[in-house]
Amino acid sequence: WDDSFSAFNGVVQQSGMDLARYKGKTVEKWTALLPAVSKGDTMSYGVLLVYKKKAIGAYLLEKPSGEVSGLITAAQTTAEAEQQAAETSAALPDEADYPSE
């Protein structure tokens, strides 16, 4: 349980879970591709950590970068991006506002 693992546990804690109680235990790691979140060469995966048939941790993993993020953090980022896109498209004038010659 080094600084690197403490940082990883911080990401898991963003999803409302904590791995501290499972230090030294063997857990299962279930991974599923998330095609709706994957873009281009970046593949996104949902990862679930399971101990004795109980979910104890969850996070998102991007490959090939290896970047991990908490589920809540990722959901907030996605919601903010969608809101910004909606505001941008709402602010653009409609083509009908500019008659052609």
Helices and strands as residue ranges (DSSP letters): H 3-13, G 20-22, E 28-33, E 43-51, E 54-63, E 68-69, H 71-91, G 95-97
